[in-house]
Amino acid sequence: MAAQGRLCAAPLMSGGDVRLDGVMERFEAELFTDGGNDAVVRLPGRRFPGVLMQGDSLHILRSDLAEVLEACERGDLVEARDSAGLLLANLDALLTRYADALQEHEMSLPY
């Protein structure tokens, strides 16, 4: 069963955090899954939740897509297809996690 709760930024920052004076806003958000690298979270004022992806995970996603493009540019369609297949499988898993979280909370999908 997925966790549900409210996230609120902690008053203390960890050693690796950088304070961006005047830019950062603190608020509560609804957590539909465990935190993890791809938490399903609804921000205030939004009807549907989104997926919060950590920066390193976003970078990996971008790198995976770049591999597909590079293989296409080389004309290596076998490698491009393999890389694209892995990328699609990862995105499908993320989409399934999103859909499962909404279903568990009796919400319709936004698509």
PyRosetta script that sets phi, psi and omega in degrees:
from pyrosetta import init, pose_from_sequence

init()
pose = pose_from_sequence("MAAQGRLCAAPLMSGGDVRLDGVMERFEAELFTDGGNDAVVRLPGRRFPGVLMQGDSLHILRSDLAEVLEACERGDLVEARDSAGLLLANLDALLTRYADALQEHEMSLPY")
pose.set_psi(1, 132.5)
pose.set_omega(1, -178.5)
pose.set_phi(2, -75.4)
pose.set_psi(2, 149.5)
pose.set_omega(2, 177.9)
pose.set_phi(3, -75.9)
pose.set_psi(3, 151.4)
pose.set_omega(3, 172.6)
pose.set_phi(4, -137.2)
pose.set_psi(4, 139.4)
pose.set_omega(4, 179.6)
pose.set_phi(5, -177.3)
pose.set_psi(5, -168.6)
pose.set_omega(5, 178.0)
pose.set_phi(6, -115.9)
pose.set_psi(6, 133.9)
pose.set_omega(6, 175.1)
pose.set_phi(7, -96.8)
pose.set_psi(7, 139.1)
pose.set_omega(7, 174.3)
pose.set_phi(8, -139.6)
pose.set_psi(8, 131.4)
pose.set_omega(8, -179.2)
pose.set_phi(9, -58.2)
pose.set_psi(9, 134.8)
pose.set_omega(9, 179.5)
pose.set_phi(10, -72.3)
pose.set_psi(10, 149.2)
pose.set_omega(10, -178.4)
pose.set_phi(11, -68.6)
pose.set_psi(11, -24.0)
pose.set_omega(11, -179.9)
pose.set_phi(12, -102.1)
pose.set_psi(12, 145.2)
pose.set_omega(12, 179.4)
pose.set_phi(13, -101.5)
pose.set_psi(13, 150.6)
pose.set_omega(13, 176.3)
pose.set_phi(14, -77.2)
pose.set_psi(14, 167.8)
pose.set_omega(14, -176.5)
pose.set_phi(15, -60.3)
pose.set_psi(15, -28.3)
pose.set_omega(15, -177.8)
pose.set_phi(16, -87.6)
pose.set_psi(16, -8.2)
pose.set_omega(16, -178.4)
pose.set_phi(17, -77.0)
pose.set_psi(17, 148.5)
pose.set_omega(17, 176.9)
pose.set_phi(18, -116.0)
pose.set_psi(18, 129.5)
pose.set_omega(18, 179.4)
pose.set_phi(19, -80.5)
pose.set_psi(19, 129.4)
pose.set_omega(19, 176.6)
pose.set_phi(20, -111.5)
pose.set_psi(20, 84.7)
pose.set_omega(20, -175.6)
pose.set_phi(21, -55.1)
pose.set_psi(21, 129.3)
pose.set_omega(21, 175.5)
pose.set_phi(22, 82.8)
pose.set_psi(22, -9.3)
pose.set_omega(22, -176.7)
pose.set_phi(23, -104.6)
pose.set_psi(23, -37.0)
pose.set_omega(23, -174.4)
pose.set_phi(24, -80.1)
pose.set_psi(24, 137.1)
pose.set_omega(24, 176.6)
pose.set_phi(25, -117.0)
pose.set_psi(25, 137.2)
pose.set_omega(25, 178.4)
pose.set_phi(26, -103.1)
pose.set_psi(26, 135.0)
pose.set_omega(26, 179.8)
pose.set_phi(27, -159.0)
pose.set_psi(27, 169.7)
pose.set_omega(27, 175.3)
pose.set_phi(28, -94.7)
pose.set_psi(28, 146.0)
pose.set_omega(28, 176.9)
pose.set_phi(29, -135.8)
pose.set_psi(29, 154.5)
pose.set_omega(29, 179.2)
pose.set_phi(30, -90.7)
pose.set_psi(30, 129.7)
pose.set_omega(30, -179.9)
pose.set_phi(31, -102.7)
pose.set_psi(31, 118.3)
pose.set_omega(31, -176.9)
pose.set_phi(32, -95.4)
pose.set_psi(32, -17.2)
pose.set_omega(32, -180.0)
pose.set_phi(33, -134.8)
pose.set_psi(33, 179.9)
pose.set_omega(33, 171.7)
pose.set_phi(34, -65.1)
pose.set_psi(34, 165.0)
pose.set_omega(34, -177.5)
pose.set_phi(35, -59.1)
pose.set_psi(35, -73.0)
pose.set_omega(35, 176.6)
pose.set_phi(36, 51.6)
pose.set_psi(36, -168.2)
pose.set_omega(36, -179.7)
pose.set_phi(37, -85.8)
pose.set_psi(37, -7.7)
pose.set_omega(37, -177.1)
pose.set_phi(38, -146.4)
pose.set_psi(38, 60.2)
pose.set_omega(38, -177.6)
pose.set_phi(39, -70.5)
pose.set_psi(39, 142.4)
pose.set_omega(39, 174.2)
pose.set_phi(40, -93.1)
pose.set_psi(40, 117.5)
pose.set_omega(40, -170.8)
pose.set_phi(41, -135.2)
pose.set_psi(41, 139.4)
pose.set_omega(41, 173.4)
pose.set_phi(42, -109.2)
pose.set_psi(42, 124.1)
pose.set_omega(42, 178.9)
pose.set_phi(43, -85.1)
pose.set_psi(43, 155.4)
pose.set_omega(43, 178.5)
pose.set_phi(44, -56.5)
pose.set_psi(44, 138.4)
pose.set_omega(44, 177.4)
pose.set_phi(45, 83.8)
pose.set_psi(45, -1.8)
pose.set_omega(45, 179.5)
pose.set_phi(46, -103.4)
pose.set_psi(46, 140.6)
pose.set_omega(46, 179.2)
pose.set_phi(47, -75.2)
pose.set_psi(47, -41.4)
pose.set_omega(47, -177.5)
pose.set_phi(48, -113.7)
pose.set_psi(48, 151.5)
pose.set_omega(48, 175.7)
pose.set_phi(49, -75.0)
pose.set_psi(49, 169.9)
pose.set_omega(49, 174.5)
pose.set_phi(50, -128.1)
pose.set_psi(50, -174.5)
pose.set_omega(50, 179.0)
pose.set_phi(51, -110.9)
pose.set_psi(51, 122.7)
pose.set_omega(51, 176.8)
pose.set_phi(52, -90.1)
pose.set_psi(52, 114.1)
pose.set_omega(52, -178.1)
pose.set_phi(53, -110.0)
pose.set_psi(53, 131.9)
pose.set_omega(53, 177.4)
pose.set_phi(54, -65.9)
pose.set_psi(54, 152.8)
pose.set_omega(54, -177.0)
pose.set_phi(55, -58.7)
pose.set_psi(55, -39.3)
pose.set_omega(55, 179.8)
pose.set_phi(56, -68.4)
pose.set_psi(56, -35.7)
pose.set_omega(56, 176.9)
pose.set_phi(57, -67.3)
pose.set_psi(57, -38.2)
pose.set_omega(57, 176.0)
pose.set_phi(58, -63.3)
pose.set_psi(58, -40.6)
pose.set_omega(58, 178.7)
pose.set_phi(59, -63.8)
pose.set_psi(59, -40.8)
pose.set_omega(59, 177.2)
pose.set_phi(60, -62.8)
pose.set_psi(60, -43.2)
pose.set_omega(60, 177.9)
pose.set_phi(61, -59.0)
pose.set_psi(61, -45.4)
pose.set_omega(61, 178.6)
pose.set_phi(62, -63.4)
pose.set_psi(62, -41.2)
pose.set_omega(62, 179.1)
pose.set_phi(63, -64.6)
pose.set_psi(63, -40.1)
pose.set_omega(63, 177.8)
pose.set_phi(64, -61.7)
pose.set_psi(64, -42.0)
pose.set_omega(64, 178.2)
pose.set_phi(65, -67.3)
pose.set_psi(65, -38.3)
pose.set_omega(65, 177.8)
pose.set_phi(66, -61.6)
pose.set_psi(66, -36.1)
pose.set_omega(66, 177.5)
pose.set_phi(67, -61.5)
pose.set_psi(67, -40.5)
pose.set_omega(67, 178.5)
pose.set_phi(68, -62.2)
pose.set_psi(68, -48.4)
pose.set_omega(68, -179.4)
pose.set_phi(69, -61.9)
pose.set_psi(69, -44.1)
pose.set_omega(69, 180.0)
pose.set_phi(70, -62.5)
pose.set_psi(70, -41.5)
pose.set_omega(70, 178.1)
pose.set_phi(71, -64.2)
pose.set_psi(71, -39.3)
pose.set_omega(71, 177.1)
pose.set_phi(72, -63.5)
pose.set_psi(72, -43.1)
pose.set_omega(72, -179.8)
pose.set_phi(73, -63.6)
pose.set_psi(73, -32.2)
pose.set_omega(73, 177.1)
pose.set_phi(74, -80.1)
pose.set_psi(74, -10.9)
pose.set_omega(74, -177.2)
pose.set_phi(75, 81.7)
pose.set_psi(75, 11.9)
pose.set_omega(75, -180.0)
pose.set_phi(76, -88.9)
pose.set_psi(76, 81.3)
pose.set_omega(76, -175.3)
pose.set_phi(77, -70.1)
pose.set_psi(77, -26.1)
pose.set_omega(77, 177.5)
pose.set_phi(78, -67.0)
pose.set_psi(78, -48.0)
pose.set_omega(78, 178.3)
pose.set_phi(79, -65.2)
pose.set_psi(79, -39.7)
pose.set_omega(79, 178.9)
pose.set_phi(80, -61.0)
pose.set_psi(80, -43.7)
pose.set_omega(80, 179.9)
pose.set_phi(81, -65.2)
pose.set_psi(81, -42.8)
pose.set_omega(81, 179.0)
pose.set_phi(82, -62.6)
pose.set_psi(82, -46.5)
pose.set_omega(82, 179.9)
pose.set_phi(83, -64.7)
pose.set_psi(83, -41.4)
pose.set_omega(83, 178.9)
pose.set_phi(84, -65.0)
pose.set_psi(84, -37.8)
pose.set_omega(84, 178.0)
pose.set_phi(85, -62.8)
pose.set_psi(85, -41.7)
pose.set_omega(85, 177.4)
pose.set_phi(86, -66.6)
pose.set_psi(86, -41.7)
pose.set_omega(86, 178.3)
pose.set_phi(87, -62.4)
pose.set_psi(87, -44.5)
pose.set_omega(87, 178.6)
pose.set_phi(88, -63.4)
pose.set_psi(88, -40.8)
pose.set_omega(88, 179.0)
pose.set_phi(89, -62.5)
pose.set_psi(89, -41.0)
pose.set_omega(89, 178.4)
pose.set_phi(90, -65.9)
pose.set_psi(90, -41.9)
pose.set_omega(90, 178.1)
pose.set_phi(91, -68.0)
pose.set_psi(91, -37.4)
pose.set_omega(91, 176.3)
pose.set_phi(92, -61.9)
pose.set_psi(92, -40.9)
pose.set_omega(92, 178.7)
pose.set_phi(93, -64.2)
pose.set_psi(93, -40.2)
pose.set_omega(93, 178.0)
pose.set_phi(94, -65.2)
pose.set_psi(94, -42.7)
pose.set_omega(94, 178.9)
pose.set_phi(95, -65.8)
pose.set_psi(95, -37.9)
pose.set_omega(95, 176.8)
pose.set_phi(96, -64.4)
pose.set_psi(96, -41.9)
pose.set_omega(96, 177.2)
pose.set_phi(97, -59.9)
pose.set_psi(97, -42.5)
pose.set_omega(97, 179.2)
pose.set_phi(98, -63.3)
pose.set_psi(98, -49.7)
pose.set_omega(98, -178.1)
pose.set_phi(99, -63.6)
pose.set_psi(99, -40.7)
pose.set_omega(99, 178.6)
pose.set_phi(100, -63.1)
pose.set_psi(100, -40.9)
pose.set_omega(100, 179.4)
pose.set_phi(101, -63.1)
pose.set_psi(101, -43.2)
pose.set_omega(101, 179.3)
pose.set_phi(102, -67.1)
pose.set_psi(102, -41.8)
pose.set_omega(102, 179.4)
pose.set_phi(103, -62.6)
pose.set_psi(103, -41.0)
pose.set_omega(103, -179.6)
pose.set_phi(104, -62.7)
pose.set_psi(104, -28.6)
pose.set_omega(104, -179.8)
pose.set_phi(105, -102.0)
pose.set_psi(105, 17.4)
pose.set_omega(105, 175.5)
pose.set_phi(106, 54.6)
pose.set_psi(106, 43.8)
pose.set_omega(106, 176.9)
pose.set_phi(107, -113.2)
pose.set_psi(107, 145.0)
pose.set_omega(107, 175.6)
pose.set_phi(108, -77.9)
pose.set_psi(108, 159.1)
pose.set_omega(108, 176.7)
pose.set_phi(109, -78.9)
pose.set_psi(109, 148.5)
pose.set_omega(109, -178.8)
pose.set_phi(110, -82.4)
pose.set_psi(110, 5.9)
pose.set_omega(110, -179.1)
pose.set_phi(111, -133.1)
pose.dump_pdb("model.pdb")
